[in-house]
Amino acid sequence: MKLMQLLTEIEKPCAFVPTMGALHAGHQSLIAQARELCDEVVVSVFVNPLQFEDKEDLAKYPRTPEKDAELAAAAGATILWTPSFEDIYPVQITKLSAGELGDQFEGVHRPGHFDGVLTVVHRLFELVRPKYAIFGEKDFQQLFLITNMAAQLHPEIEIIAAPTVRETSGLAMSSRNVRLDKDARIAADVISKVLRAATESDSVAQARKELAELSVNRDFRLDYAEIIDETTFEVANNETQQARAIVAGWINGVRLIDNMAMKRALVQV
């Protein structure tokens, strides 16, 4: 049965959790939060080629359809939707632009990535027409851009930010974590440790000093580490009221991103 027919038969507002599959406990937390908002929860699984600048990375992206179905149902999903490329892009693709922010931080290392993300989320919103859409804070720049896009193009949809779910070691849960071997998982612990130290700092200068530990760690190849104003995504200063540490880099060929909000008010130094 097609998605639109299912939604028409339900005739109830739904909460929506878009994913690229390879579901884990982090996704389940989004689904559970969605179920608290609506009785009907749509979970989509679509690996969007538009947001992969590297075809090899697209090919390597984990796909676990049977496990996805089990985890989604267990978390409270009422509809698991696995659209084809033609379902999402039935005609010529008109890409959305992520603007200047789309070329910063993640965008520097993944050109065009956020254009692809906004394009597919816009299409998914057109098709699902949810009342709520839930996204995790782990992909914070993505969350920021989607929130702004939705405010302009889909003001009827409320974007819900869900906290990052972490493994017992502190590593942020990600579908890419399955590609980490035992040694790489141990090495990846440095990310959350450095973030915690940075976010407990009293000043931007001290927080950046803590983040600099990642640049000299021989197991971690740093892409970026910065303190930003989470309300504007501009580089933070000591007058910033809502600061957040963001980092990205590579461990054993696997790219990992993470972020944490500052726990203390910044002070002038």
Rosetta silent file (secondary structure, phi, psi, omega in degrees, C-alpha in Angstrom):
SEQUENCE: MKLMQLLTEIEKPCAFVPTMGALHAGHQSLIAQARELCDEVVVSVFVNPLQFEDKEDLAKYPRTPEKDAELAAAAGATILWTPSFEDIYPVQITKLSAGELGDQFEGVHRPGHFDGVLTVVHRLFELVRPKYAIFGEKDFQQLFLITNMAAQLHPEIEIIAAPTVRETSGLAMSSRNVRLDKDARIAADVISKVLRAATESDSVAQARKELAELSVNRDFRLDYAEIIDETTFEVANNETQQARAIVAGWINGVRLIDNMAMKRALVQV
SCORE:     score description
SCORE:     0.000 S_00000001
   1 L     0.000  136.628 -178.827    0.000    0.000    0.000 S_00000001
   2 L   -71.098  152.916 -178.147    1.329    3.482   -0.916 S_00000001
   3 H   -56.439  -47.364 -175.882    2.219    5.934    1.850 S_00000001
   4 H   -61.510  -35.940  178.349   -0.411    8.495    0.842 S_00000001
   5 H   -66.680  -41.550  178.028   -3.140    5.838    0.932 S_00000001
   6 H   -62.090  -45.641 -178.608   -2.039    4.750    4.408 S_00000001
   7 H   -66.599  -35.785  178.143   -1.993    8.324    5.691 S_00000001
   8 H   -65.742  -39.203  179.935   -5.389    9.040    4.143 S_00000001
   9 H   -68.881  -35.339 -179.323   -6.880    6.012    5.842 S_00000001
  10 H   -67.099  -45.406  179.858   -5.429    7.002    9.215 S_00000001
  11 L    54.061   37.473  176.085   -6.814   10.560    9.005 S_00000001
  12 L  -132.071  154.828  175.147   -4.838   11.540   12.082 S_00000001
  13 L   -65.323  147.656  179.667   -1.869   13.869   12.549 S_00000001
  14 E  -125.763  157.148  170.300    1.457   12.070   12.499 S_00000001
  15 E  -103.990  145.704 -169.361    4.932   12.571   13.841 S_00000001
  16 E  -125.683  132.061  175.901    7.749   11.884   11.411 S_00000001
  17 E  -123.062   98.694  177.748   11.258   10.490   11.885 S_00000001
  18 E   -79.524  135.043  179.625   13.279   10.572    8.647 S_00000001
  19 E  -140.670  169.634  171.580   16.276    8.217    8.619 S_00000001
  20 L  -109.386   19.930  177.744   18.754    6.592    6.249 S_00000001
  21 L    82.846 -161.582 -172.874   18.343    3.241    7.950 S_00000001
  22 L    50.549   50.179 -173.313   20.910    1.230    9.890 S_00000001
  23 L   -65.341  149.420  178.238   18.749    2.023   12.896 S_00000001
  24 L  -144.549 -172.586 -175.692   20.130    1.911   16.444 S_00000001
  25 H   -61.658  -28.665  176.596   19.083    2.985   19.933 S_00000001
  26 H   -63.424  -46.297  175.679   19.558    6.635   19.004 S_00000001
  27 H   -61.791  -40.273 -179.024   16.949    6.354   16.281 S_00000001
  28 H   -61.616  -33.727  178.131   14.690    4.452   18.644 S_00000001
  29 H   -66.408  -34.868  176.439   14.824    7.356   21.086 S_00000001
  30 H   -66.891  -42.732 -179.805   13.590    9.669   18.306 S_00000001
  31 H   -64.673  -41.960  178.818   10.766    7.265   17.477 S_00000001
  32 H   -63.456  -39.124  178.214    9.782    6.958   21.133 S_00000001
  33 H   -66.704  -38.134  177.371    9.716   10.747   21.445 S_00000001
  34 H   -62.358  -39.535 -178.834    7.583   10.943   18.306 S_00000001
  35 H   -66.237  -26.943  175.791    5.131    8.430   19.802 S_00000001
  36 H   -69.838  -23.874 -176.990    4.711   10.695   22.811 S_00000001
  37 H   -90.525  -34.796 -176.398    3.561   13.439   20.445 S_00000001
  38 L  -144.002  152.070  174.710    1.245   11.430   18.161 S_00000001
  39 L   -71.395  -29.910 -179.060   -0.413    8.037   18.028 S_00000001
  40 E  -103.553  124.737 -178.054    0.758    7.692   14.427 S_00000001
  41 E  -126.083  118.374  177.173    4.516    7.687   13.793 S_00000001
  42 E   -99.099  126.742  174.047    5.976    7.483   10.302 S_00000001
  43 E  -115.859  123.283  177.009    9.608    6.392    9.999 S_00000001
  44 E  -102.099  146.380  173.755   11.213    6.671    6.583 S_00000001
  45 E  -125.556  108.010 -178.894   14.300    4.776    5.451 S_00000001
  46 L  -149.591  115.245  176.937   15.901    6.339    2.387 S_00000001
  47 L   -83.607  104.911 -169.865   19.625    6.548    1.653 S_00000001
  48 L   -84.234  108.604 -176.602   19.701    9.850   -0.172 S_00000001
  49 H   -65.453  -22.072 -176.960   22.400    9.912   -2.866 S_00000001
  50 H   -66.049  -21.156 -177.237   22.193   13.702   -3.180 S_00000001
  51 H   -99.958    7.843  176.444   23.923   14.213    0.156 S_00000001
  52 L  -106.614  113.468  176.473   26.907   11.971   -0.577 S_00000001
  53 L   -82.504  -14.466 -178.415   29.755   13.753   -2.308 S_00000001
  54 L  -116.068  113.577 -178.543   31.770   10.511   -2.251 S_00000001
  55 H   -63.061  -31.121  178.440   30.264    7.579   -4.195 S_00000001
  56 H   -67.439  -38.505  177.646   32.422    5.151   -2.221 S_00000001
  57 H   -64.794  -39.149  176.645   30.994    6.488    1.035 S_00000001
  58 H   -61.849  -43.500 -179.125   27.492    6.010   -0.381 S_00000001
  59 H   -65.062  -33.872 -177.439   28.308    2.411   -1.321 S_00000001
  60 H   -81.948  -12.441 -175.165   29.702    1.705    2.148 S_00000001
  61 L   -59.832  128.615 -174.272   26.723    3.150    4.009 S_00000001
  62 L   -65.573  140.206  178.227   25.290    0.289    6.119 S_00000001
  63 L  -129.427  117.739 -175.835   21.939   -1.165    5.087 S_00000001
  64 L  -134.851   68.389 -171.519   20.049   -3.400    7.527 S_00000001
  65 H   -59.811  -41.558 -178.047   16.400   -3.521    6.376 S_00000001
  66 H   -67.265  -44.226  178.191   15.219   -6.456    8.512 S_00000001
  67 H   -64.865  -37.490  178.609   16.782   -5.069   11.682 S_00000001
  68 H   -58.062  -45.639 -178.763   15.388   -1.615   10.843 S_00000001
  69 H   -61.970  -41.645 -179.516   11.862   -2.993   10.721 S_00000001
  70 H   -65.730  -47.885 -176.685   12.272   -4.736   14.079 S_00000001
  71 H   -67.643  -38.843  179.538   13.789   -1.736   15.861 S_00000001
  72 H   -63.838  -45.530 -179.923   11.297    0.745   14.418 S_00000001
  73 H   -64.603  -41.772 -178.817    8.307   -1.359   15.459 S_00000001
  74 H   -63.929  -30.770 -178.080    9.730   -1.986   18.930 S_00000001
  75 H   -84.392  -12.867  176.237   10.202    1.757   19.465 S_00000001
  76 L   118.267    8.846  177.308    6.622    2.587   18.474 S_00000001
  77 L   -67.217  137.985  177.099    6.615    3.293   14.736 S_00000001
  78 L  -101.684  -23.324  175.558    3.224    2.656   13.130 S_00000001
  79 E  -134.710  123.362  171.606    4.402    3.076    9.516 S_00000001
  80 E  -106.167  115.865 -173.989    7.841    2.150    8.194 S_00000001
  81 E  -111.186  124.204 -179.431    8.211    3.716    4.758 S_00000001
  82 L  -121.095   77.189 -175.185   11.019    2.673    2.424 S_00000001
  83 L   -69.752  155.416  172.715   10.564    4.814   -0.698 S_00000001
  84 L   -85.877  170.599  176.158   12.461    4.301   -3.930 S_00000001
  85 H   -57.654  -41.368 -178.492   14.497    7.019   -5.619 S_00000001
  86 H   -68.191  -28.990  175.979   11.593    7.523   -8.050 S_00000001
  87 H   -64.233  -39.989 -177.213    9.142    7.935   -5.159 S_00000001
  88 H   -82.909  -42.875 -175.935   11.183   10.839   -3.816 S_00000001
  89 L  -122.603   72.836 -175.799   12.417   12.332   -7.070 S_00000001
  90 L   -74.971  -19.091  179.931    9.850   11.404   -9.761 S_00000001
  91 L  -129.099 -169.921  179.517   10.770   14.334  -12.025 S_00000001
  92 L   -56.749  134.001 -175.556   13.752   16.595  -12.599 S_00000001
  93 L   -80.333  127.300  172.033   15.398   17.401   -9.277 S_00000001
  94 L  -108.804  108.635 -175.546   15.408   21.021   -8.143 S_00000001
  95 L   -78.214  141.723  168.818   17.943   21.327   -5.375 S_00000001
  96 L   -83.016  155.654  177.565   17.533   23.638   -2.427 S_00000001
  97 L  -106.131  136.003  176.565   20.520   25.708   -1.353 S_00000001
  98 L   -84.460   -1.458  177.153   21.842   25.656    2.200 S_00000001
  99 L    70.641 -160.507 -175.920   23.332   29.125    1.679 S_00000001
 100 H   -61.466  -40.527 -178.646   26.539   30.363    3.251 S_00000001
 101 H   -64.112  -27.953  178.465   26.271   28.130    6.315 S_00000001
 102 H   -65.418  -14.341  178.853   26.104   25.117    4.016 S_00000001
 103 H  -104.530    7.266 -179.751   29.702   25.848    3.032 S_00000001
 104 L  -109.770  160.215  177.479   31.036   26.127    6.596 S_00000001
 105 L    49.255 -106.571  178.476   32.209   23.491    9.096 S_00000001
 106 H   -57.311  -38.018 -176.609   30.678   20.255    7.711 S_00000001
 107 H   -64.216  -28.262  177.082   30.187   21.965    4.375 S_00000001
 108 H   -62.467  -40.572 -174.467   33.901   22.632    3.973 S_00000001
 109 H   -95.122  -12.346  179.611   34.620   18.913    4.068 S_00000001
 110 L  -135.537   71.629 -176.128   31.421   17.743    2.375 S_00000001
 111 L   -56.532  131.257  179.033   30.679   20.166   -0.497 S_00000001
 112 L    80.035   -5.465 -176.404   27.025   20.140   -1.498 S_00000001
 113 H   -57.436  -50.232 -174.320   26.078   17.840    1.374 S_00000001
 114 H   -73.327  -25.918  171.532   23.592   20.171    3.002 S_00000001
 115 H   -59.954  -43.491  178.739   21.996   21.108   -0.328 S_00000001
 116 H   -65.680  -39.506  179.248   21.227   17.399   -0.685 S_00000001
 117 H   -63.994  -49.813 -178.286   19.952   17.128    2.878 S_00000001
 118 H   -64.665  -35.991  179.254   17.588   20.087    2.588 S_00000001
 119 H   -62.660  -47.246 -177.442   16.357   18.900   -0.809 S_00000001
 120 H   -71.822  -38.329  179.899   15.393   15.441    0.434 S_00000001
 121 H   -65.674  -39.662  175.956   13.887   16.654    3.722 S_00000001
 122 H   -58.934  -44.940  179.085   11.789   19.196    1.813 S_00000001
 123 H   -65.616  -42.233  178.463   10.512   16.415   -0.474 S_00000001
 124 H   -61.788  -40.935  178.447    9.830   14.109    2.470 S_00000001
 125 H   -63.637  -39.992  178.219    7.869   16.855    4.203 S_00000001
 126 H   -61.292  -37.282 -175.586    5.811   17.408    1.032 S_00000001
 127 H   -82.020  -41.842 -175.088    4.956   13.715    0.864 S_00000001
 128 H   -85.406  -37.029 -178.893    4.384   12.889    4.532 S_00000001
 129 L    53.400   55.865 -177.189    2.904   16.226    5.668 S_00000001
 130 L   -78.581  165.175  171.017    3.548   15.575    9.369 S_00000001
 131 L   -84.491  -36.424  179.204    2.557   17.716   12.307 S_00000001
 132 E  -129.528  149.921  171.416    5.938   17.096   13.963 S_00000001
 133 E  -134.388  130.662 -172.394    9.349   16.051   12.645 S_00000001
 134 E  -111.251  129.031  178.925   12.025   14.823   15.042 S_00000001
 135 E  -132.185  146.220 -179.623   15.766   15.183   14.448 S_00000001
 136 E   -81.550  150.808  178.997   18.715   14.387   16.714 S_00000001
 137 L   -75.315  -11.369 -178.698   21.100   17.018   18.031 S_00000001
 138 L   -58.986  -41.944  176.218   24.131   14.926   17.064 S_00000001
 139 L   -92.423   72.800 -166.820   23.949   16.374   13.550 S_00000001
 140 H   -69.879  -39.119  178.140   23.630   19.876   14.952 S_00000001
 141 H   -65.142  -39.876  175.312   24.434   21.858   11.820 S_00000001
 142 H   -59.882  -47.542  179.228   21.926   19.739    9.911 S_00000001
 143 H   -58.173  -43.641 -179.248   19.306   20.348   12.606 S_00000001
 144 H   -61.231  -47.560 -177.811   19.963   24.095   12.468 S_00000001
 145 H   -67.799  -40.996  178.690   19.594   24.246    8.677 S_00000001
 146 H   -64.881  -40.717  178.658   16.489   22.040    8.593 S_00000001
 147 H   -59.795  -43.872  179.338   14.830   24.133   11.297 S_00000001
 148 H   -67.869  -41.217  178.189   15.437   27.303    9.277 S_00000001
 149 H   -61.772  -45.250 -178.768   14.265   25.663    6.028 S_00000001
 150 H   -63.950  -37.521  178.875   11.095   24.375    7.653 S_00000001
 151 H   -60.806  -32.889 -178.569   10.297   27.796    9.125 S_00000001
 152 H   -86.096  -43.278 -171.258   10.352   29.231    5.600 S_00000001
 153 H  -104.475  -22.636 -177.189    8.824   26.438    3.512 S_00000001
 154 L  -137.616   60.387 -176.599    6.868   24.296    6.008 S_00000001
 155 L   -63.389  -15.593  179.536    5.733   26.550    8.881 S_00000001
 156 L   -77.902  -10.461 -178.711    2.942   24.073    9.642 S_00000001
 157 L  -102.369  129.641  176.153    5.514   21.478   10.774 S_00000001
 158 E   -93.169  122.834  178.916    7.082   21.732   14.221 S_00000001
 159 E   -87.631  124.218 -179.168   10.718   20.634   14.292 S_00000001
 160 E  -107.684  126.526  176.961   11.609   18.799   17.505 S_00000001
 161 E   -93.247  126.510 -179.474   15.253   18.547   18.601 S_00000001
 162 E  -109.159  138.685 -178.374   16.112   15.321   20.434 S_00000001
 163 L   -63.541  151.706  178.641   19.205   14.960   22.654 S_00000001
 164 L   -65.180  133.452  175.436   22.152   12.882   21.487 S_00000001
 165 L   -97.638  135.127 -173.716   22.102    9.280   22.676 S_00000001
 166 E  -120.560  151.406  171.955   25.504    7.911   23.670 S_00000001
 167 L   -71.902  168.614 -177.144   27.075    4.522   24.135 S_00000001
 168 L   -59.442  -26.426  178.786   28.304    3.648   27.634 S_00000001
 169 L   -74.918  -16.729 -175.381   31.772    4.896   26.645 S_00000001
 170 L   106.069  -12.721  179.598   30.354    8.321   25.782 S_00000001
 171 L   -64.502  130.278  177.997   30.639    7.870   22.016 S_00000001
 172 E   -64.283  132.774 -179.947   27.680    9.416   20.205 S_00000001
 173 L   -66.504  135.641 -179.753   25.552    6.725   18.578 S_00000001
 174 L  -152.699  149.352  176.289   25.842    6.714   14.798 S_00000001
 175 H   -62.746  -25.022 -179.702   25.126    4.296   11.979 S_00000001
 176 H   -75.143  -15.231 -177.090   28.793    4.653   11.041 S_00000001
 177 H   -62.704  -22.940  179.656   29.941    3.227   14.380 S_00000001
 178 H   -65.019  -17.797 -179.457   29.482   -0.310   13.023 S_00000001
 179 H   -88.637   -0.994  178.776   32.547    0.335   10.867 S_00000001
 180 L   -89.204  127.146  173.993   34.757    0.935   13.930 S_00000001
 181 L   -80.536 -179.892 -174.311   36.848   -2.020   15.069 S_00000001
 182 H   -58.095  -46.242 -179.701   37.662   -2.594   18.734 S_00000001
 183 H   -64.672  -39.979 -179.301   40.789   -0.411   18.744 S_00000001
 184 H   -66.564  -36.119  177.773   39.041    2.383   16.865 S_00000001
 185 H   -63.804  -40.425  177.561   36.161    2.370   19.357 S_00000001
 186 H   -64.151  -44.102  179.690   38.623    2.790   22.200 S_00000001
 187 H   -63.315  -33.319 -176.785   40.367    5.601   20.336 S_00000001
 188 H   -68.913  -15.430  178.680   37.021    7.301   19.659 S_00000001
 189 H   -59.434  -24.412 -177.273   36.467    7.805   23.393 S_00000001
 190 H   -62.052  -28.921 -176.009   38.725   10.868   23.150 S_00000001
 191 H   -62.514  -54.609 -177.708   35.979   12.793   21.331 S_00000001
 192 H   -68.119  -32.947  178.796   33.444   12.824   24.156 S_00000001
 193 H   -64.374  -44.710  179.266   36.166   13.295   26.791 S_00000001
 194 H   -67.343  -40.514  178.042   37.511   16.394   25.071 S_00000001
 195 H   -61.761  -43.115  179.052   34.015   17.737   24.487 S_00000001
 196 H   -61.305  -43.379  179.040   33.110   17.321   28.148 S_00000001
 197 H   -62.791  -42.653 -179.089   36.269   19.157   29.204 S_00000001
 198 H   -64.516  -43.533 -175.053   35.594   21.957   26.729 S_00000001
 199 H   -76.584  -11.083  174.793   31.963   22.418   27.739 S_00000001
 200 L   -93.779    2.218 -179.983   32.855   22.607   31.413 S_00000001
 201 L   -73.993  159.247 -179.728   35.221   25.529   30.740 S_00000001
 202 L   -94.963  -11.143 -177.046   34.482   29.060   31.955 S_00000001
 203 L  -142.542  159.672  176.741   35.681   30.867   28.830 S_00000001
 204 H   -62.701  -41.056 -178.518   35.822   30.431   25.084 S_00000001
 205 H   -59.989  -44.546 -179.805   39.613   30.570   25.209 S_00000001
 206 H   -68.047  -39.056  179.317   39.791   27.717   27.723 S_00000001
 207 H   -62.935  -41.851  179.386   37.201   25.700   25.813 S_00000001
 208 H   -67.923  -31.505  176.657   39.191   26.069   22.589 S_00000001
 209 H   -64.581  -41.281  177.833   42.335   25.020   24.428 S_00000001
 210 H   -64.684  -42.964  179.685   40.597   21.818   25.494 S_00000001
 211 H   -64.022  -28.540 -178.568   39.400   21.159   21.937 S_00000001
 212 H   -63.302  -16.911  177.359   42.948   21.633   20.660 S_00000001
 213 H   -60.908  -27.907  179.740   43.817   18.306   22.282 S_00000001
 214 H   -68.760  -29.379 -177.452   42.127   16.636   19.326 S_00000001
 215 H   -72.842  -18.047 -179.430   44.556   18.205   16.874 S_00000001
 216 H  -109.754    2.868  178.703   47.537   16.498   18.509 S_00000001
 217 L   -78.873  122.237 -172.880   45.898   13.133   19.122 S_00000001
 218 L   -71.840  -16.447  179.667   47.648   10.644   16.858 S_00000001
 219 L   -91.415   -8.556 -173.187   44.559    8.412   16.544 S_00000001
 220 L  -124.225  121.968  176.814   42.244   11.234   15.463 S_00000001
 221 E   -98.558  109.581 -170.812   42.553   13.220   12.209 S_00000001
 222 E   -78.162  133.873  168.302   40.777   16.497   12.888 S_00000001
 223 E   -94.113  -49.279  175.516   38.547   18.236   10.351 S_00000001
 224 E  -160.874  156.631  172.915   37.372   21.007   12.668 S_00000001
 225 E  -151.293  121.797 -173.896   36.782   21.853   16.317 S_00000001
 226 E  -151.795  158.993  171.444   35.079   25.089   17.289 S_00000001
 227 E  -105.433  122.517 -177.422   32.888   26.850   19.832 S_00000001
 228 E  -122.199  161.046  169.634   29.831   28.352   18.154 S_00000001
 229 E   -81.583  114.431 -173.021   26.759   30.340   19.120 S_00000001
 230 L   -71.754  -10.444  177.822   24.083   27.679   18.738 S_00000001
 231 L   -89.533  -17.833 -178.065   21.394   30.274   17.942 S_00000001
 232 L  -128.868  -18.336 -173.774   23.269   31.746   14.945 S_00000001
 233 L    67.845   15.589  172.539   26.086   29.254   14.191 S_00000001
 234 L   -81.277  157.327  177.851   28.551   32.134   14.310 S_00000001
 235 E   -61.272  133.441 -174.315   31.872   31.621   16.078 S_00000001
 236 L   -75.099  154.815  168.553   31.319   32.177   19.805 S_00000001
 237 L  -133.097 -176.751 -174.585   32.856   34.860   21.976 S_00000001
 238 L   -72.730   -3.432  174.975   32.658   35.519   25.696 S_00000001
 239 L   -98.048   -4.549  179.947   29.367   37.360   25.257 S_00000001
 240 L   -66.064  129.469 -177.639   27.674   34.363   23.672 S_00000001
 241 L   -86.968  -33.368 -178.490   24.772   33.192   25.819 S_00000001
 242 L  -126.519   88.802 -176.192   24.195   29.766   24.259 S_00000001
 243 E   -99.230  153.981 -179.096   27.513   28.281   23.193 S_00000001
 244 E  -146.762  139.377  175.395   28.177   24.786   21.860 S_00000001
 245 E   -91.617  131.262  178.666   31.329   22.834   21.039 S_00000001
 246 E  -126.185  139.854 -179.998   31.297   21.094   17.656 S_00000001
 247 E  -142.956  156.227  173.370   33.900   18.662   16.309 S_00000001
 248 E  -155.061  146.930  178.317   34.450   16.347   13.361 S_00000001
 249 E   179.679 -170.612 -171.688   37.267   14.094   12.259 S_00000001
 250 E  -121.510  138.319  170.730   38.434   10.638   11.285 S_00000001
 251 E  -130.080  116.533  177.038   39.382    7.510   13.181 S_00000001
 252 L    51.972   43.712  176.497   40.668    4.577   11.164 S_00000001
 253 L    81.205    4.787  179.545   38.923    5.739    8.000 S_00000001
 254 E  -113.835  127.187 -178.206   35.557    6.421    9.664 S_00000001
 255 E   -89.568  129.248 -177.412   34.317   10.005    9.906 S_00000001
 256 E  -125.240  142.155  174.900   32.687   10.941   13.213 S_00000001
 257 E  -127.458  155.290  179.172   30.949   14.129   14.333 S_00000001
 258 E  -163.006  166.927  177.356   29.775   15.231   17.755 S_00000001
 259 E  -161.999  158.462  174.343   28.812   18.287   19.777 S_00000001
 260 E  -148.810  145.108  176.620   27.891   19.354   23.290 S_00000001
 261 E   -77.489  146.119  175.814   26.331   22.473   24.768 S_00000001
 262 L   -63.923  135.977 -176.450   28.401   24.560   27.160 S_00000001
 263 L   -89.829  -16.643 -177.049   27.451   23.734   30.729 S_00000001
 264 L  -125.024  155.640  174.547   28.570   27.039   32.255 S_00000001
 265 L   -69.664  137.450  178.547   28.052   30.699   31.448 S_00000001
 266 L   -75.591  147.683 -178.699   31.078   32.153   29.680 S_00000001
 267 L  -120.753  156.720  176.742   33.008   34.902   31.448 S_00000001
 268 L   -71.486  137.618  177.494   35.140   37.760   30.209 S_00000001
 269 L  -126.833    0.000    0.000   38.902   37.018   30.304 S_00000001
